[in-house]
C-alpha cells in the first residue's frame, strides 16, 4: 500500500493490496479501499482490511493500525 496517493476517484469497492507478508507463521495481505468497500460507505470513508492469505482455518490475530499524515505524525490508532 506504500506510495498510494490518497485521492478520491478510484471508485467504491475498488482496492489496492499490499504484497503478501508473513507474521506468526501465516501469510497476510492488507487491502485498502480509498473510497470505501460498499455503497453504504457512500465514498466518504476509507476501509482497510488485514486478510489471512494462507490456508489456515483457525487463526487469531491482534494488530495495531496507525494512520499518519504526510509528515509522519501519527493521527489515529486502531487496536484489536
Backbone as XML, in Angstrom:
<?xml version="1.0"?>
<chain id="A" units="angstrom">
  <residue number="1" name="UNK">
    <atom name="N" x="0.830" y="-1.180" z="0.000"/>
    <atom name="CA" x="0.000" y="0.000" z="0.000"/>
    <atom name="C" x="0.884" y="1.256" z="0.000"/>
  </residue>
  <residue number="2" name="UNK">
    <atom name="N" x="2.159" y="1.086" z="0.303"/>
    <atom name="CA" x="3.075" y="2.225" z="0.295"/>
    <atom name="C" x="3.023" y="2.946" z="-1.043"/>
  </residue>
  <residue number="3" name="UNK">
    <atom name="N" x="3.080" y="4.240" z="-0.999"/>
    <atom name="CA" x="3.149" y="5.036" z="-2.212"/>
    <atom name="C" x="1.807" y="5.353" z="-2.830"/>
  </residue>
  <residue number="4" name="UNK">
    <atom name="N" x="0.716" y="4.855" z="-2.277"/>
    <atom name="CA" x="-0.601" y="5.155" z="-2.837"/>
    <atom name="C" x="-0.986" y="6.569" z="-2.467"/>
  </residue>
  <residue number="5" name="UNK">
    <atom name="N" x="-1.293" y="7.378" z="-3.450"/>
    <atom name="CA" x="-1.728" y="8.755" z="-3.198"/>
    <atom name="C" x="-3.176" y="8.731" z="-2.739"/>
  </residue>
  <residue number="6" name="UNK">
    <atom name="N" x="-3.449" y="9.307" z="-1.585"/>
    <atom name="CA" x="-4.806" y="9.315" z="-1.050"/>
    <atom name="C" x="-5.648" y="10.354" z="-1.764"/>
  </residue>
  <residue number="7" name="UNK">
    <atom name="N" x="-6.264" y="9.931" z="-2.834"/>
    <atom name="CA" x="-7.138" y="10.834" z="-3.569"/>
    <atom name="C" x="-8.407" y="10.087" z="-3.935"/>
  </residue>
  <residue number="8" name="UNK">
    <atom name="N" x="-9.492" y="10.790" z="-3.967"/>
    <atom name="CA" x="-10.776" y="10.183" z="-4.311"/>
    <atom name="C" x="-10.814" y="9.864" z="-5.795"/>
  </residue>
  <residue number="9" name="UNK">
    <atom name="N" x="-11.758" y="9.021" z="-6.156"/>
    <atom name="CA" x="-11.975" y="8.782" z="-7.567"/>
    <atom name="C" x="-11.623" y="7.389" z="-8.037"/>
  </residue>
  <residue number="10" name="UNK">
    <atom name="N" x="-11.127" y="6.538" z="-7.171"/>
    <atom name="CA" x="-10.818" y="5.182" z="-7.588"/>
    <atom name="C" x="-12.102" y="4.378" z="-7.742"/>
  </residue>
  <residue number="11" name="UNK">
    <atom name="N" x="-13.096" y="4.691" z="-6.905"/>
    <atom name="CA" x="-14.394" y="4.026" z="-7.012"/>
    <atom name="C" x="-14.694" y="3.161" z="-5.806"/>
  </residue>
  <residue number="12" name="UNK">
    <atom name="N" x="-15.926" y="3.206" z="-5.361"/>
    <atom name="CA" x="-16.366" y="2.400" z="-4.228"/>
    <atom name="C" x="-16.191" y="0.924" z="-4.575"/>
  </residue>
  <residue number="13" name="UNK">
    <atom name="N" x="-15.611" y="0.174" z="-3.643"/>
    <atom name="CA" x="-15.403" y="-1.256" z="-3.837"/>
    <atom name="C" x="-14.116" y="-1.613" z="-4.542"/>
  </residue>
  <residue number="14" name="UNK">
    <atom name="N" x="-13.370" y="-0.629" z="-5.020"/>
    <atom name="CA" x="-12.090" y="-0.892" z="-5.685"/>
    <atom name="C" x="-10.975" y="-0.721" z="-4.667"/>
  </residue>
  <residue number="15" name="UNK">
    <atom name="N" x="-9.956" y="-1.538" z="-4.765"/>
    <atom name="CA" x="-8.919" y="-1.559" z="-3.750"/>
    <atom name="C" x="-7.530" y="-1.717" z="-4.347"/>
  </residue>
  <residue number="16" name="UNK">
    <atom name="N" x="-6.550" y="-1.420" z="-3.524"/>
    <atom name="CA" x="-5.155" y="-1.758" z="-3.791"/>
    <atom name="C" x="-4.746" y="-2.699" z="-2.671"/>
  </residue>
  <residue number="17" name="UNK">
    <atom name="N" x="-3.811" y="-3.561" z="-2.946"/>
    <atom name="CA" x="-3.393" y="-4.546" z="-1.963"/>
    <atom name="C" x="-1.892" y="-4.525" z="-1.777"/>
  </residue>
  <residue number="18" name="UNK">
    <atom name="N" x="-1.460" y="-4.894" z="-0.600"/>
    <atom name="CA" x="-0.041" y="-4.971" z="-0.304"/>
    <atom name="C" x="0.527" y="-6.264" z="-0.882"/>
  </residue>
  <residue number="19" name="UNK">
    <atom name="N" x="1.831" y="-6.378" z="-0.836"/>
    <atom name="CA" x="2.474" y="-7.660" z="-1.098"/>
    <atom name="C" x="2.087" y="-8.589" z="0.053"/>
  </residue>
  <residue number="20" name="UNK">
    <atom name="N" x="2.103" y="-9.877" z="-0.180"/>
    <atom name="CA" x="1.857" y="-10.830" z="0.897"/>
    <atom name="C" x="3.076" y="-10.843" z="1.807"/>
  </residue>
  <residue number="21" name="UNK">
    <atom name="N" x="2.810" y="-10.827" z="3.120"/>
    <atom name="CA" x="3.891" y="-10.845" z="4.096"/>
    <atom name="C" x="3.590" y="-11.929" z="5.134"/>
  </residue>
  <residue number="22" name="UNK">
    <atom name="N" x="4.619" y="-12.371" z="5.848"/>
    <atom name="CA" x="4.466" y="-13.446" z="6.817"/>
    <atom name="C" x="4.695" y="-12.923" z="8.226"/>
  </residue>
  <residue number="23" name="UNK">
    <atom name="N" x="3.759" y="-13.221" z="9.110"/>
    <atom name="CA" x="3.859" y="-12.899" z="10.537"/>
    <atom name="C" x="3.271" y="-14.072" z="11.298"/>
  </residue>
  <residue number="24" name="UNK">
    <atom name="N" x="3.973" y="-14.524" z="12.333"/>
    <atom name="CA" x="3.469" y="-15.609" z="13.163"/>
    <atom name="C" x="3.289" y="-16.915" z="12.416"/>
  </residue>
  <residue number="25" name="UNK">
    <atom name="N" x="4.073" y="-17.117" z="11.364"/>
    <atom name="CA" x="3.984" y="-18.360" z="10.600"/>
    <atom name="C" x="2.833" y="-18.419" z="9.616"/>
  </residue>
  <residue number="26" name="UNK">
    <atom name="N" x="2.117" y="-17.296" z="9.426"/>
    <atom name="CA" x="0.998" y="-17.251" z="8.478"/>
    <atom name="C" x="1.215" y="-16.116" z="7.484"/>
  </residue>
  <residue number="27" name="UNK">
    <atom name="N" x="0.636" y="-16.266" z="6.312"/>
    <atom name="CA" x="0.724" y="-15.245" z="5.271"/>
    <atom name="C" x="-0.466" y="-14.312" z="5.352"/>
  </residue>
  <residue number="28" name="UNK">
    <atom name="N" x="-0.210" y="-13.020" z="5.161"/>
    <atom name="CA" x="-1.229" y="-11.975" z="5.288"/>
    <atom name="C" x="-1.101" y="-10.982" z="4.142"/>
  </residue>
  <residue number="29" name="UNK">
    <atom name="N" x="-2.152" y="-10.201" z="3.928"/>
    <atom name="CA" x="-2.127" y="-9.086" z="2.976"/>
    <atom name="C" x="-3.025" y="-7.976" z="3.512"/>
  </residue>
  <residue number="30" name="UNK">
    <atom name="N" x="-2.721" y="-6.756" z="3.145"/>
    <atom name="CA" x="-3.534" y="-5.603" z="3.523"/>
    <atom name="C" x="-4.302" y="-5.152" z="2.286"/>
  </residue>
  <residue number="31" name="UNK">
    <atom name="N" x="-5.598" y="-4.953" z="2.451"/>
    <atom name="CA" x="-6.458" y="-4.435" z="1.378"/>
    <atom name="C" x="-6.926" y="-3.044" z="1.778"/>
  </residue>
  <residue number="32" name="UNK">
    <atom name="N" x="-6.732" y="-2.083" z="0.875"/>
    <atom name="CA" x="-7.078" y="-0.687" z="1.137"/>
    <atom name="C" x="-8.093" y="-0.212" z="0.104"/>
  </residue>
  <residue number="33" name="UNK">
    <atom name="N" x="-9.249" y="0.220" z="0.575"/>
    <atom name="CA" x="-10.326" y="0.734" z="-0.274"/>
    <atom name="C" x="-10.415" y="2.241" z="-0.035"/>
  </residue>
  <residue number="34" name="UNK">
    <atom name="N" x="-9.819" y="3.069" z="-0.874"/>
    <atom name="CA" x="-9.787" y="4.516" z="-0.615"/>
    <atom name="C" x="-11.147" y="5.200" z="-0.665"/>
  </residue>
  <residue number="35" name="UNK">
    <atom name="N" x="-12.112" y="4.610" z="-1.368"/>
    <atom name="CA" x="-13.455" y="5.191" z="-1.440"/>
    <atom name="C" x="-14.486" y="4.347" z="-0.703"/>
  </residue>
  <residue number="36" name="UNK">
    <atom name="N" x="-14.033" y="3.441" z="0.151"/>
    <atom name="CA" x="-14.930" y="2.571" z="0.894"/>
    <atom name="C" x="-15.176" y="1.262" z="0.173"/>
  </residue>
  <residue number="37" name="UNK">
    <atom name="N" x="-15.580" y="0.256" z="0.935"/>
    <atom name="CA" x="-15.774" y="-1.078" z="0.361"/>
    <atom name="C" x="-17.152" y="-1.262" z="-0.245"/>
  </residue>
  <residue number="38" name="UNK">
    <atom name="N" x="-18.166" y="-0.615" z="0.322"/>
    <atom name="CA" x="-19.520" y="-0.835" z="-0.177"/>
    <atom name="C" x="-20.241" y="0.489" z="-0.394"/>
  </residue>
  <residue number="39" name="UNK">
    <atom name="N" x="-21.370" y="0.407" z="-1.055"/>
    <atom name="CA" x="-22.148" y="1.620" z="-1.322"/>
    <atom name="C" x="-22.649" y="2.258" z="-0.037"/>
  </residue>
  <residue number="40" name="UNK">
    <atom name="N" x="-22.742" y="1.485" z="1.050"/>
    <atom name="CA" x="-23.147" y="2.048" z="2.337"/>
    <atom name="C" x="-22.126" y="3.080" z="2.831"/>
  </residue>
  <residue number="41" name="UNK">
    <atom name="N" x="-20.852" y="2.907" z="2.405"/>
    <atom name="CA" x="-19.812" y="3.866" z="2.785"/>
    <atom name="C" x="-19.994" y="5.197" z="2.062"/>
  </residue>
  <residue number="42" name="UNK">
    <atom name="N" x="-20.718" y="5.166" z="0.942"/>
    <atom name="CA" x="-21.066" y="6.370" z="0.189"/>
    <atom name="C" x="-19.848" y="7.160" z="-0.273"/>
  </residue>
  <residue number="43" name="UNK">
    <atom name="N" x="-18.699" y="6.496" z="-0.369"/>
    <atom name="CA" x="-17.499" y="7.173" z="-0.833"/>
    <atom name="C" x="-16.925" y="8.162" z="0.161"/>
  </residue>
  <residue number="44" name="UNK">
    <atom name="N" x="-17.455" y="8.192" z="1.390"/>
    <atom name="CA" x="-16.974" y="9.161" z="2.377"/>
    <atom name="C" x="-16.048" y="8.535" z="3.406"/>
  </residue>
  <residue number="45" name="UNK">
    <atom name="N" x="-15.854" y="7.215" z="3.348"/>
    <atom name="CA" x="-14.981" y="6.517" z="4.281"/>
    <atom name="C" x="-13.922" y="5.746" z="3.515"/>
  </residue>
  <residue number="46" name="UNK">
    <atom name="N" x="-12.814" y="5.472" z="4.167"/>
    <atom name="CA" x="-11.851" y="4.521" z="3.645"/>
    <atom name="C" x="-12.020" y="3.236" z="4.440"/>
  </residue>
  <residue number="47" name="UNK">
    <atom name="N" x="-11.683" y="2.116" z="3.829"/>
    <atom name="CA" x="-11.728" y="0.824" z="4.518"/>
    <atom name="C" x="-10.374" y="0.162" z="4.371"/>
  </residue>
  <residue number="48" name="UNK">
    <atom name="N" x="-9.936" y="-0.488" z="5.434"/>
    <atom name="CA" x="-8.656" y="-1.176" z="5.435"/>
    <atom name="C" x="-8.859" y="-2.525" z="6.106"/>
  </residue>
  <residue number="49" name="UNK">
    <atom name="N" x="-8.395" y="-3.589" z="5.448"/>
    <atom name="CA" x="-8.558" y="-4.931" z="5.970"/>
    <atom name="C" x="-7.215" y="-5.638" z="6.003"/>
  </residue>
  <residue number="50" name="UNK">
    <atom name="N" x="-6.995" y="-6.421" z="7.040"/>
    <atom name="CA" x="-5.855" y="-7.325" z="7.090"/>
    <atom name="C" x="-6.428" y="-8.708" z="6.870"/>
  </residue>
  <residue number="51" name="UNK">
    <atom name="N" x="-6.019" y="-9.359" z="5.788"/>
    <atom name="CA" x="-6.617" y="-10.627" z="5.395"/>
    <atom name="C" x="-5.614" y="-11.765" z="5.484"/>
  </residue>
  <residue number="52" name="UNK">
    <atom name="N" x="-6.068" y="-12.898" z="5.970"/>
    <atom name="CA" x="-5.255" y="-14.104" z="6.009"/>
    <atom name="C" x="-5.103" y="-14.627" z="4.590"/>
  </residue>
  <residue number="53" name="UNK">
    <atom name="N" x="-3.868" y="-14.820" z="4.154"/>
    <atom name="CA" x="-3.612" y="-15.265" z="2.785"/>
    <atom name="C" x="-3.135" y="-16.718" z="2.738"/>
  </residue>
  <residue number="54" name="UNK">
    <atom name="N" x="-3.023" y="-17.365" z="3.886"/>
    <atom name="CA" x="-2.623" y="-18.770" z="3.912"/>
    <atom name="C" x="-3.858" y="-19.643" z="4.095"/>
  </residue>
  <residue number="55" name="UNK">
    <atom name="N" x="-3.669" y="-20.949" z="4.012"/>
    <atom name="CA" x="-4.792" y="-21.890" z="4.056"/>
    <atom name="C" x="-5.268" y="-22.240" z="5.461"/>
  </residue>
  <residue number="56" name="UNK">
    <atom name="N" x="-4.715" y="-21.640" z="6.477"/>
    <atom name="CA" x="-5.111" y="-21.947" z="7.849"/>
    <atom name="C" x="-6.580" y="-21.577" z="8.063"/>
  </residue>
  <residue number="57" name="UNK">
    <atom name="N" x="-7.238" y="-22.279" z="8.980"/>
    <atom name="CA" x="-8.660" y="-22.009" z="9.225"/>
    <atom name="C" x="-8.946" y="-21.490" z="10.625"/>
  </residue>
  <residue number="58" name="UNK">
    <atom name="N" x="-8.074" y="-21.755" z="11.582"/>
    <atom name="CA" x="-8.326" y="-21.334" z="12.956"/>
    <atom name="C" x="-7.189" y="-20.431" z="13.429"/>
  </residue>
  <residue number="59" name="UNK">
    <atom name="N" x="-7.202" y="-19.197" z="12.965"/>
    <atom name="CA" x="-6.126" y="-18.258" z="13.266"/>
    <atom name="C" x="-6.726" y="-17.024" z="13.926"/>
  </residue>
  <residue number="60" name="UNK">
    <atom name="N" x="-6.108" y="-16.590" z="14.989"/>
    <atom name="CA" x="-6.499" y="-15.340" z="15.642"/>
    <atom name="C" x="-5.325" y="-14.393" z="15.567"/>
  </residue>
  <residue number="61" name="UNK">
    <atom name="N" x="-5.610" y="-13.124" z="15.407"/>
    <atom name="CA" x="-4.536" y="-12.144" z="15.288"/>
    <atom name="C" x="-4.886" y="-10.884" z="16.063"/>
  </residue>
  <residue number="62" name="UNK">
    <atom name="N" x="-3.893" y="-10.292" z="16.648"/>
    <atom name="CA" x="-4.005" y="-8.976" z="17.262"/>
    <atom name="C" x="-3.150" y="-8.035" z="16.433"/>
  </residue>
  <residue number="63" name="UNK">
    <atom name="N" x="-3.664" y="-6.843" z="16.167"/>
    <atom name="CA" x="-2.867" y="-5.900" z="15.398"/>
    <atom name="C" x="-3.154" y="-4.485" z="15.848"/>
  </residue>
  <residue number="64" name="UNK">
    <atom name="N" x="-2.261" y="-3.595" z="15.489"/>
    <atom name="CA" x="-2.431" y="-2.167" z="15.733"/>
    <atom name="C" x="-2.222" y="-1.458" z="14.412"/>
  </residue>
  <residue number="65" name="UNK">
    <atom name="N" x="-3.141" y="-0.619" z="14.060"/>
    <atom name="CA" x="-3.088" y="0.140" z="12.815"/>
    <atom name="C" x="-2.928" y="1.601" z="13.159"/>
  </residue>
  <residue number="66" name="UNK">
    <atom name="N" x="-1.929" y="2.251" z="12.583"/>
    <atom name="CA" x="-1.723" y="3.681" z="12.796"/>
    <atom name="C" x="-1.826" y="4.409" z="11.471"/>
  </residue>
  <residue number="67" name="UNK">
    <atom name="N" x="-2.616" y="5.458" z="11.436"/>
    <atom name="CA" x="-2.710" y="6.308" z="10.261"/>
    <atom name="C" x="-1.862" y="7.543" z="10.516"/>
  </residue>
  <residue number="68" name="UNK">
    <atom name="N" x="-1.048" y="7.903" z="9.542"/>
    <atom name="CA" x="-0.148" y="9.043" z="9.693"/>
    <atom name="C" x="-0.371" y="10.041" z="8.573"/>
  </residue>
  <residue number="69" name="UNK">
    <atom name="N" x="-0.092" y="11.300" z="8.878"/>
    <atom name="CA" x="-0.154" y="12.298" z="7.820"/>
    <atom name="C" x="1.163" y="12.288" z="7.051"/>
  </residue>
  <residue number="70" name="UNK">
    <atom name="N" x="1.289" y="13.134" z="6.034"/>
    <atom name="CA" x="2.461" y="13.119" z="5.167"/>
    <atom name="C" x="3.753" y="13.447" z="5.886"/>
  </residue>
  <residue number="71" name="UNK">
    <atom name="N" x="3.689" y="14.139" z="7.000"/>
    <atom name="CA" x="4.909" y="14.474" z="7.744"/>
    <atom name="C" x="5.313" y="13.349" z="8.688"/>
  </residue>
  <residue number="72" name="UNK">
    <atom name="N" x="4.513" y="12.275" z="8.758"/>
    <atom name="CA" x="4.832" y="11.154" z="9.625"/>
    <atom name="C" x="4.242" y="11.269" z="11.014"/>
  </residue>
  <residue number="73" name="UNK">
    <atom name="N" x="3.424" y="12.281" z="11.253"/>
    <atom name="CA" x="2.774" y="12.437" z="12.559"/>
    <atom name="C" x="1.585" y="11.477" z="12.667"/>
  </residue>
  <residue number="74" name="UNK">
    <atom name="N" x="1.568" y="10.718" z="13.745"/>
    <atom name="CA" x="0.503" y="9.763" z="13.962"/>
    <atom name="C" x="-0.802" y="10.486" z="14.282"/>
  </residue>
  <residue number="75" name="UNK">
    <atom name="N" x="-1.870" y="10.082" z="13.633"/>
    <atom name="CA" x="-3.156" y="10.735" z="13.821"/>
    <atom name="C" x="-4.173" y="9.863" z="14.526"/>
  </residue>
  <residue number="76" name="UNK">
    <atom name="N" x="-4.293" y="8.617" z="14.126"/>
    <atom name="CA" x="-5.305" y="7.723" z="14.682"/>
    <atom name="C" x="-4.695" y="6.333" z="14.856"/>
  </residue>
  <residue number="77" name="UNK">
    <atom name="N" x="-5.160" y="5.621" z="15.870"/>
    <atom name="CA" x="-4.754" y="4.241" z="16.090"/>
    <atom name="C" x="-5.982" y="3.378" z="16.252"/>
  </residue>
  <residue number="78" name="UNK">
    <atom name="N" x="-5.912" y="2.177" z="15.718"/>
    <atom name="CA" x="-6.968" y="1.195" z="15.888"/>
    <atom name="C" x="-6.301" y="-0.063" z="16.444"/>
  </residue>
  <residue number="79" name="UNK">
    <atom name="N" x="-6.863" y="-0.618" z="17.506"/>
    <atom name="CA" x="-6.348" y="-1.842" z="18.118"/>
    <atom name="C" x="-7.393" y="-2.925" z="18.025"/>
  </residue>
  <residue number="80" name="UNK">
    <atom name="N" x="-6.923" y="-4.176" z="17.913"/>
    <atom name="CA" x="-7.848" y="-5.311" z="18.041"/>
    <atom name="C" x="-7.287" y="-6.286" z="19.026"/>
  </residue>
</chain>
